Amino acid sequence: MPFCSQCGNAVGAADRFCGRCGTAQPHSAGWPPDARPGAGGDPFANIGPRTASILCYVPWIGWVAAIIVLAAERFRRNRDIRFHAFQGLYLFVASLMNQWVLRALPWPLPHVQLYGLVQLALFIMAIFMMIKAAHEQAYSLPLFGELAARSVAED
């Protein structure tokens, strides 16, 4: 069992800090210094291309993964993953526009809400694209796929 480098208290092999004095332990969490996940500032260091593509389509939060994928040096040359990231971003922007525009419009029939139908369609598209990305298929959605392909080409 390892001991704290500062006070000598017994610490677990996976402990990052000493429970008594709070000192950070060397080689914490059992990782060698250069092999820790996220070392070097890349949050996708241990995530494969297929998983990164899938994360870009997660409804309502996939935009975060898409931005990280587009900014990551690791995926800079992979056109397929960048296509999925751009297409996921465009789906998110369409969802925002739906919420801000269609939701705010008054509708004559309260039970017929165009907002809800469009939001459901966008949700289904996101789930469909997660399945396509899981099978490593680059499927181009109408309008969104064209915009994503142009964005990747300009990149």
C-alpha positions, 0 to 999 in steps of 0.5 A: 500500500502506498503512503503520502509523499508529504505526511506518510499517511496510507493512501490507496493506489488510485487516490489522487490526493492524501485524505489527511493533508490533501497533498497531490500524490505523484503518479496519482490514479495509477496512470504513468505521467504521460498516459493520463486521459486528457493529457495534453489538453485533448479531451478526446485523447482516448476516444475513437473516431466512431465514438466522437462522431456519435457524440456530435449528434447527442440531442441538446448537448452534442454541440459541445462534442462537435465544437471540441471535435472541430477544434481538436488537432487529432481530428483535423485531417479526418473529413468524415468526423468533421462532416459529422461534427458540422452536421450535428452543429447544424441540427442543433442550430435548427433546433435553436431556431425552431425554439426561438421562432416557431415556439414564439409564433401564435397558432390559431389551433392550440393543439396543432403546434408546428414547433412540437412537430419540427422538434420531434423531426429534429430529434428523430434525425439526431437519433438516426444519425447516431445510428448511422455514425455507429455503423460508420456510415457517412449519411448526408441529411437533406439541407444539413448534409449539404451545408456540412459538406460545404463546411468541410470542403472550405475547411 
